[in-house]
């Protein structure tokens, strides 16, 4: 069983059950289906960050770099007025993102601890200003996606990305795939070594493992998943702009993952839903929602030692 | 570029660098002594600028407003440390990051509730108005020179306190071995409160000094925060000397970049920081 904890199994069962049914109840309310889709996409992004920060031990404040790249690469690679195949281009984009993550990883992994936080922040800020100041990539306004890609596989076409419900299920699939991919990676020999090198780098190195290589591969996995989330987000809203890459974006994802319970992976889903849910409610409650949000974050840090997942586990595990 | 222009830009860069140092010094002090990365540090800079603007609009006196704002900032620092930060000393660093992000939300929101989202400006005090001639056809505003001098004075005071006084001795001791300092009978809790409050006040004082030179706008804290990160990382986290050198480098480099290659100017300090970290992964003055 790749889901070791009871709490985890219960939460995921309830989550997927509800998630599968949401469009059935909200069929005619495309706003809420769209909102739910965005939360699912963010959950993919936050899970990929949770994997890096909580399990590999790479605290990055520049994860949004890859989120933005996923969107920008799509617009840059595809012709403006021709629908391309989604799956083919997703593979291209993920491959290029992985390559970029390799290069960035080689640079940033030379540092550690607080310097790693700062160098990842610096690189994503660089990318942010690169797109912000560029004329050919639309500057602050970003770029628009005029044609949504088609999604046929071997001539079979059962997904229409212009249909919010279809897009919703594509995003839910992304959540499932990301969850399984991370969980299986962590259960594997590779994952065990990665975790060992977080818990005790010296001993892991002494056992003959090249920590750098393991961290680099993990960094590439996490970053590529983030790029996929960014690609989906760009396709959902039909544009990409430098705001995808701000440090606030990275910071918010970090907040969601810490709130959910760092390193638990399923907690990332919980944290994303909670954060987005709170923000949505507060925005409707008052103009000064940021005050309520900030207060809620501060309260949760003070009260929950291991995030929401930790709290649930205290209730459900014996 | 004429020599004259180079000279003017150099002075501009140094003046900007000195201001950056003042902001960054608080950040690096708190990190060095307490091991806390205060992401809300930029918000304290913003608080300083807004407070001084608010008091000037009531009293009309810049000096009085500046003093009042600095004292309020000191009190705010003590309050935040006592009520919030103190509860997280035994917790994960990421919890501290989360807490200070929550504080950014709260301060940004309070700013918008109390003072709205319009940009404001503070007039340069009359006695410091005008400018001194540089060469035949250029001059430099007196207030900027005054601001630079204040920054230098505070830097010198900080150096004196840290290296020559009993408090400074305790701060340095607390940096290298917290348990030992505690075992020797020093109340490390109140030491931390003092250090954090000084950090907050340094950020607020920077905001006060910057107020007549820059526009006071929402979000001013975050942009300065990221620049400060660059400064302290280049210098070496926790090192005040490093922050000084880092701030001057960043100040001069970004000022020249804005003139020489405007399209790259925003990126250049990050490129510089990455280069520094590639050569020295712990910054220039690593401990």
Contacts between the chains, C-beta under 8 A, distances in Angstrom:
chain1	res1	chain2	res2	distance
A	53	B	94	7.4
A	59	B	94	7.0
A	107	B	274	6.9
A	107	B	278	6.9
A	110	B	277	7.3
A	110	B	278	6.5
A	110	B	281	5.6
A	111	B	277	5.5
A	111	B	281	4.6
A	111	B	282	7.9
A	112	B	281	7.6
A	114	B	31	7.8
A	114	B	37	6.7
A	114	B	237	5.5
A	115	B	233	6.5
A	115	B	237	7.4
A	115	B	277	6.2
A	115	B	281	6.1
A	115	B	282	6.4
A	115	B	283	7.3
A	117	B	37	7.8
A	118	B	229	5.6
A	118	B	230	7.8
A	118	B	233	4.4
A	118	B	273	7.6
A	118	B	277	7.8
A	119	B	233	7.7
A	119	B	273	7.5
A	119	B	274	6.3
A	119	B	277	5.3
A	121	B	226	7.2
A	121	B	229	6.5
A	122	B	230	6.7
A	122	B	233	7.7
A	122	B	270	4.3
A	122	B	273	5.0
A	122	B	274	5.6
A	123	B	270	7.2
A	123	B	274	6.7
A	125	B	226	6.5
A	125	B	267	8.0
A	125	B	270	5.1
A	126	B	267	5.1
A	126	B	270	4.4
A	126	B	271	6.5
A	126	B	274	7.6
A	129	B	266	3.9
A	129	B	267	4.7
A	129	B	270	7.5
A	130	B	267	6.3
A	132	B	266	7.1
A	133	B	263	5.5
A	133	B	264	7.7
A	133	B	266	6.0
A	133	B	267	7.5
A	247	B	226	6.5
A	248	B	222	7.6
A	251	B	39	7.7
A	251	B	101	5.9
A	254	B	94	7.6
A	254	B	97	7.0
A	254	B	98	7.7
A	254	B	101	7.8
A	255	B	98	5.9
A	255	B	101	5.6
A	258	B	94	5.3
A	258	B	95	7.0
A	258	B	97	7.5
A	258	B	98	4.8
A	259	B	98	7.3
A	262	B	92	7.6
A	262	B	94	6.2
A	288	B	109	5.3
A	288	B	112	7.1
A	288	B	113	5.5
A	289	B	109	8.0
A	290	B	105	4.8
A	290	B	106	7.6
A	290	B	108	5.9
A	290	B	109	3.8
A	290	B	112	7.6
A	291	B	105	7.2
A	291	B	106	6.0
A	291	B	109	3.7
A	291	B	110	6.8
A	291	B	113	7.0
A	293	B	105	5.3
A	294	B	102	4.7
A	294	B	103	6.7
A	294	B	104	7.2
A	294	B	105	2.9
A	294	B	106	3.7
A	294	B	107	7.9
A	294	B	108	8.0
A	294	B	109	6.3
A	295	B	102	7.4
A	295	B	106	6.4
A	296	B	102	7.9
A	297	B	98	6.5
A	297	B	99	7.7
A	297	B	101	6.7
A	297	B	102	3.4
A	297	B	105	6.6
A	298	B	84	6.8
A	298	B	99	6.0
A	298	B	102	4.0
A	298	B	103	6.9
A	298	B	106	7.2
A	301	B	88	7.2
A	301	B	95	5.4
A	301	B	98	4.9
A	301	B	99	4.7
A	301	B	102	6.6
A	302	B	84	7.6
A	302	B	87	5.9
A	302	B	88	7.9
A	302	B	99	7.8
A	305	B	91	7.4
